[in-house]
Amino acid sequence: MSQSVITGTGCSIPEWITSNNDFHYNRFFTEKQEAIEQEPPVITRKFQEITGIEERRYANTEHGASDLGFMAAQEAIKDSGVDPETIDQIIFAHNFGDVQKHTIQTDILPALASRVKAKLGIENPFCVAHDILFGCPGWVQGVIHAHHFFNAGAAKRALIIGGETLSRVLDMHDRDSMIFSDGAGACILEKKENTSSGIVSTASMSHCLDESHYLFLGKSNFPGADPRIRYIKMHGRKIYEYALTNVPLAMKKCLDDSGASIDDLKKVFIHQANQKLDEGVIKRFYRQFGRREIPEGIMPMTVNKLGNSSVATVPTLFDQVKRGKLEGHSVETGDLVMFASVGAGMNINAVCYRM
């Protein structure tokens, strides 16, 4: 029986660190373009209490999302030891394409996957390069897509990348802008025979009625701003409540479909949205199985230092733990882990994976 196995991982974390103190010079306004009376230090302190975010990473001016993705892909290819010419699929998950610094014009022509294929120098015309837009769960969905390609006999080896430069689409007069960051993560997924490792089960959900516009592009909060220029915006409270209600359901379905027990689960690599939300999700997930206590160390977190880099959070987190770079966390052969995410659309997914 064949399995879809992650044989290599990599990530690209920008070096430019922006702390909460760097927002003390900002003027914040509401979505109605009314000035927020609280001083920026008070705003950033409350923000950190809720999200756990102390600092985040922004890409250098010369790097776009495809550049970060390319660097993460190089690491994943090196880690796996595969010949790039033997890759059947390159899947790049993002939301805004390559956005140039100081503009908010998205650039997705050509596709970011095509740009990465060109930068890798892959000549094989049967290596199909394509992008997917699935909100923050994009990289996890790319893994699910590749897994189904394998099961359909359409591919045997895939490079899946999640990369974003959200710093280029931020309204710095909106408090929510402090959540987002830049980064990229990647993996090589291969169809393997006679192995117990690999994808055990998957689950995906989309709620696209009222929920589809919880994240959107909108004008700046700054009074008199040009309404033609659009920035990433969100209905934070609605997203929070949606995620708390629905993400645990998808996670439970995925675990149930795996046939494993909740006690078999060693790590949950959840989208680094914000610390309070993720803690709420994991508590509700375990309560569905009658568990009131959460196992210590079950949910690694990087959001406090890296912020929310959308599609990049899960693969970056997984790569760091897999390489032993996140203190107090590790994975061993045979461990059952879960990837889970939620984001624009609104979309949710989960993958149970045996190391």
C-alpha positions as CSV (number, residue, x, y, z in Angstrom):
1,M,0.0,0.0,0.0
2,S,1.4,3.4,-1.0
3,Q,1.6,6.4,1.4
4,S,2.1,10.2,0.8
5,V,5.2,10.9,2.8
6,I,6.9,14.2,3.6
7,T,10.6,13.6,2.7
8,G,12.0,17.1,3.1
9,T,11.0,20.5,4.6
10,G,12.4,24.0,4.5
11,C,11.4,27.5,5.5
12,S,12.4,31.1,4.9
13,I,12.0,33.5,7.8
14,P,12.9,37.1,7.1
15,E,15.6,38.8,9.2
16,W,13.8,42.1,9.6
17,I,12.3,42.1,13.1
18,T,9.4,44.6,13.9
19,S,8.5,44.8,17.6
20,N,5.3,46.1,19.1
21,N,7.3,49.2,20.1
22,D,7.7,50.1,16.4
23,F,4.0,50.7,16.3
24,H,4.1,53.4,19.0
25,Y,4.5,56.1,16.3
26,N,1.4,55.0,14.4
27,R,-2.0,56.8,14.5
28,F,-4.8,54.3,14.8
29,F,-8.3,54.8,13.6
30,T,-11.5,52.7,13.5
31,E,-13.0,51.4,10.3
32,K,-15.3,54.5,10.5
33,Q,-12.2,56.6,10.3
34,E,-12.6,57.9,13.8
35,A,-9.4,58.4,15.9
36,I,-8.8,55.9,18.7
37,E,-8.3,57.9,21.9
38,Q,-6.0,55.4,23.5
39,E,-2.3,56.0,23.1
40,P,-0.4,53.5,20.9
41,P,1.6,52.0,23.8
42,V,-1.8,51.1,25.5
43,I,-3.1,49.7,22.2
44,T,0.0,47.5,21.6
45,R,0.0,46.3,25.2
46,K,-3.6,45.1,24.9
47,F,-2.9,43.6,21.5
48,Q,0.0,41.5,23.0
49,E,-2.2,40.3,25.8
50,I,-4.8,39.0,23.4
51,T,-2.6,37.7,20.6
52,G,0.6,36.8,22.3
53,I,2.5,38.6,19.5
54,E,5.6,40.5,20.7
55,E,7.3,40.9,17.3
56,R,6.9,39.8,13.7
57,R,9.1,39.4,10.6
58,Y,9.0,41.5,7.4
59,A,10.7,40.7,4.1
60,N,13.5,42.9,2.8
61,T,12.5,45.3,0.0
62,E,14.1,43.1,-2.7
63,H,12.2,39.9,-1.7
64,G,8.7,39.1,-2.8
65,A,6.6,36.1,-1.8
66,S,8.0,34.0,-4.7
67,D,11.6,34.8,-3.5
68,L,10.8,33.6,0.0
69,G,9.1,30.5,-1.4
70,F,12.0,29.8,-3.7
71,M,14.4,29.9,-0.7
72,A,12.1,27.6,1.3
73,A,11.8,25.3,-1.6
74,Q,15.6,25.0,-2.0
75,E,15.9,23.9,1.6
76,A,13.1,21.3,1.2
77,I,14.7,19.9,-1.9
78,K,18.1,19.7,-0.2
79,D,16.5,18.1,2.9
80,S,14.8,15.4,0.8
81,G,17.7,14.8,-1.6
82,V,15.4,14.6,-4.6
83,D,16.4,15.6,-8.2
84,P,14.3,18.7,-8.9
85,E,13.7,17.4,-12.5
86,T,11.7,14.5,-11.0
87,I,9.1,16.8,-9.4
88,D,5.7,16.3,-10.9
89,Q,3.8,19.1,-9.2
90,I,4.8,22.5,-7.8
91,I,1.9,23.9,-5.8
92,F,2.3,27.5,-4.4
93,A,-0.3,28.6,-1.8
94,H,-0.6,32.4,-1.3
95,N,-3.2,35.1,-1.3
96,F,-1.6,38.3,-2.8
97,G,1.1,37.1,-5.1
98,D,4.3,39.2,-5.3
99,V,3.5,42.7,-4.0
100,Q,6.2,45.3,-4.4
101,K,7.3,47.3,-1.3
102,H,5.4,50.6,-0.9
103,T,2.6,49.5,-3.2
104,I,-0.4,47.3,-2.7
105,Q,-0.7,46.1,-6.3
106,T,-0.7,42.3,-6.4
107,D,1.2,40.5,-9.1
108,I,0.2,37.0,-9.9
109,L,1.2,36.9,-13.6
110,P,3.0,34.6,-14.0
111,A,1.9,32.3,-11.2
112,L,4.2,32.2,-8.3
113,A,4.7,28.4,-8.8
114,S,5.9,29.2,-12.3
115,R,8.4,31.7,-11.0
116,V,9.8,29.2,-8.5
117,K,10.1,26.5,-11.2
118,A,12.1,29.0,-13.3
119,K,14.3,30.0,-10.4
120,L,15.0,26.3,-9.6
121,G,15.9,25.9,-13.3
122,I,13.6,22.9,-13.8
123,E,13.3,22.1,-17.5
124,N,11.0,19.1,-17.2
125,P,7.8,20.2,-19.0
126,F,5.7,17.6,-17.2
127,C,6.5,19.3,-13.9
128,V,3.2,21.2,-13.6
129,A,3.4,24.5,-11.7
130,H,0.2,26.1,-10.3
131,D,-1.0,28.3,-7.5
132,I,-3.9,27.9,-5.1
133,L,-5.9,30.5,-3.2
134,F,-7.4,29.1,0.0
135,G,-6.7,31.7,2.6
136,C,-4.4,30.9,5.5
137,P,-5.0,27.1,5.1
138,G,-3.5,27.2,1.6
139,W,-0.3,25.2,2.3
140,V,-2.3,22.5,4.2
141,Q,-4.7,22.4,1.3
142,G,-1.8,22.1,-1.1
143,V,-0.6,19.0,0.8
144,I,-4.1,17.6,0.5
145,H,-4.3,18.3,-3.2
146,A,-1.0,16.6,-3.8
147,H,-2.1,13.6,-1.8
148,H,-5.2,13.2,-4.0
149,F,-3.0,13.6,-7.1
150,F,-1.0,10.7,-5.9
151,N,-4.1,8.6,-5.2
152,A,-5.4,9.3,-8.7
153,G,-2.1,8.2,-10.2
154,A,-1.4,11.7,-11.6
155,A,1.8,12.4,-9.7
156,K,4.4,10.7,-7.5
157,R,6.4,13.7,-6.2
158,A,5.3,17.2,-5.3
159,L,6.8,20.5,-4.0
160,I,4.3,22.3,-1.9
161,I,5.0,25.9,-0.9
162,G,3.2,28.4,1.3
163,G,4.6,32.0,1.1
164,E,3.3,35.5,1.8
165,T,4.4,39.1,2.2
166,L,1.5,40.5,4.1
167,S,3.5,43.5,5.2
168,R,2.9,44.9,1.7
169,V,-0.9,45.0,2.0
170,L,-1.2,46.4,5.6
171,D,-3.1,49.5,6.6
172,M,-0.8,50.8,9.3
173,H,-3.6,52.9,10.7
174,D,-5.6,49.7,11.5
175,R,-4.8,47.9,14.8
176,D,-5.3,44.6,13.1
177,S,-2.2,45.3,11.0
178,M,0.0,44.3,13.9
179,I,-1.1,40.7,13.6
180,F,0.4,40.0,10.1
181,S,3.9,39.1,9.0
182,D,5.9,37.6,6.1
183,G,7.5,34.2,5.5
184,A,7.5,31.0,3.6
185,G,7.6,27.2,4.2
186,A,7.8,24.3,1.9
187,C,7.9,20.5,1.8
188,I,8.5,17.7,-0.6
189,L,5.7,15.1,-0.6
190,E,6.4,11.7,-2.2
191,K,4.4,8.6,-3.0
192,K,6.1,5.8,-1.1
193,E,5.5,2.0,-0.9
194,N,5.9,-0.3,2.1
195,T,6.1,2.4,4.8
196,S,4.0,3.1,7.8
197,S,4.7,6.9,7.6
198,G,2.6,9.3,5.7
199,I,-0.8,11.0,5.5
200,V,-3.4,9.0,7.4
201,S,-6.5,11.2,6.9
202,T,-7.6,14.6,5.7
203,A,-10.6,17.0,6.2
204,S,-11.6,20.2,4.5
205,M,-14.5,22.6,5.0
206,S,-15.7,25.8,3.3
207,H,-18.4,28.1,4.6
208,C,-19.0,30.7,1.9
209,L,-22.3,32.5,2.6
210,D,-22.0,35.3,5.2
211,E,-18.7,33.9,6.3
212,S,-17.0,34.5,2.9
213,H,-16.4,38.2,3.6
214,Y,-15.0,37.9,7.1
215,L,-11.6,38.7,5.5
216,F,-11.6,41.2,2.6
217,L,-9.8,44.1,0.9
218,G,-10.9,47.5,2.0
219,K,-9.9,51.2,2.2
220,S,-7.6,52.6,4.8
221,N,-8.9,53.6,8.2
222,F,-7.1,56.9,7.8
223,P,-9.5,59.8,7.3
224,G,-9.6,61.0,3.7
225,A,-7.6,58.0,2.4
226,D,-8.0,57.2,-1.3
227,P,-10.8,54.6,-1.4
228,R,-9.3,53.1,-4.6
229,I,-6.3,51.7,-2.6
230,R,-7.3,48.6,-0.8
231,Y,-5.7,46.8,2.2
232,I,-6.3,43.5,4.0
233,K,-9.1,43.9,6.5
234,M,-11.0,41.5,8.8
235,H,-14.0,41.2,11.0
236,G,-11.9,39.9,13.9
237,R,-14.7,39.0,16.4
238,K,-16.6,37.1,13.7
239,I,-13.5,35.2,12.6
240,Y,-12.7,34.4,16.3
241,E,-16.2,33.0,16.9
242,Y,-16.2,31.1,13.6
243,A,-12.9,29.5,14.2
244,L,-13.7,28.5,17.8
245,T,-16.9,26.8,16.6
246,N,-15.8,25.1,13.4
247,V,-12.1,24.3,13.5
248,P,-12.4,21.7,16.3
249,L,-15.1,20.0,14.2
250,A,-12.8,19.6,11.2
251,M,-10.0,18.4,13.5
252,K,-12.3,15.8,15.1
253,K,-13.5,14.5,11.8
254,C,-9.9,14.2,10.6
255,L,-8.9,12.3,13.8
256,D,-12.0,10.1,13.7
257,D,-11.3,9.2,10.1
258,S,-7.7,8.2,11.0
259,G,-9.0,5.6,13.4
260,A,-6.6,6.8,16.0
261,S,-7.3,7.8,19.6
262,I,-7.0,11.3,20.9
263,D,-4.3,9.9,23.2
264,D,-2.2,8.9,20.2
265,L,-1.8,12.5,19.0
266,K,1.7,13.8,19.8
267,K,1.6,17.3,18.2
268,V,-0.9,19.7,16.7
269,F,0.7,22.1,14.2
270,I,-2.1,24.7,14.1
271,H,-2.2,27.9,12.1
272,Q,-0.5,30.7,14.1
273,A,-3.5,33.1,14.1
274,N,-3.1,34.4,17.6
275,Q,-2.3,32.7,20.9
276,K,-5.7,33.2,22.6
277,L,-7.6,31.8,19.6
278,D,-5.4,28.8,19.1
279,E,-5.6,27.9,22.8
280,G,-9.4,28.2,22.6
281,V,-9.5,25.9,19.6
282,I,-7.3,23.2,21.1
283,K,-9.3,23.2,24.3
284,R,-12.6,22.7,22.4
285,F,-11.0,20.0,20.3
286,Y,-10.0,18.0,23.3
287,R,-13.4,18.5,25.0
288,Q,-15.1,16.8,22.1
289,F,-13.3,13.6,23.3
290,G,-14.2,14.3,27.0
291,R,-10.7,15.6,27.8
292,R,-10.5,18.6,30.1
293,E,-6.8,18.6,30.4
294,I,-4.6,19.5,27.5
295,P,-1.4,17.5,27.2
296,E,1.7,19.6,27.9
297,G,3.6,20.6,24.8
298,I,0.9,19.3,22.4
299,M,0.7,22.7,20.5
300,P,4.0,24.4,19.5
301,M,3.7,28.1,19.1
302,T,5.8,30.6,17.1
303,V,3.3,33.4,16.8
304,N,4.8,35.4,19.6
305,K,8.0,36.0,17.7
306,L,7.1,35.4,14.0
307,G,3.5,36.8,13.9
308,N,0.8,35.5,11.5
309,S,2.4,34.8,8.1
310,S,-0.8,33.2,6.8
311,V,0.0,30.2,4.5
312,A,3.5,30.1,5.9
313,T,2.8,29.5,9.6
314,V,2.1,25.7,9.5
315,P,5.0,24.7,7.3
316,T,7.4,27.0,9.0
317,L,6.4,25.7,12.4
318,F,6.6,22.1,11.3
319,D,10.1,22.6,9.8
320,Q,11.4,24.3,13.0
321,V,10.1,21.5,15.2
322,K,11.3,18.8,12.8
323,R,14.8,20.3,12.8
324,G,14.9,20.7,16.5
325,K,15.0,24.5,16.3
326,L,12.0,25.1,18.7
327,E,13.0,24.6,22.3
328,G,11.0,22.0,24.1
329,H,9.5,20.4,21.0
330,S,10.5,17.5,18.8
331,V,8.9,14.7,16.7
332,E,10.0,11.1,16.4
333,T,9.4,8.4,13.8
334,G,6.0,6.9,14.4
335,D,4.5,10.0,16.1
336,L,1.0,10.9,15.0
337,V,0.7,14.7,14.4
338,M,-2.0,16.9,13.0
339,F,-1.8,20.0,10.7
340,A,-4.8,22.3,11.1
341,S,-5.7,25.8,9.8
342,V,-8.5,28.3,9.2
343,G,-8.7,31.4,7.0
344,A,-10.3,33.5,4.3
345,G,-13.1,32.1,2.5
346,M,-13.9,30.9,5.2
347,N,-11.9,27.7,4.8
348,I,-10.8,25.1,7.3
349,N,-8.7,21.9,6.9
350,A,-6.8,19.3,8.9
351,V,-4.4,16.5,8.1
352,C,-3.4,13.6,10.3
353,Y,0.2,12.5,9.5
354,R,2.3,9.7,10.8
355,M,6.0,10.6,11.1
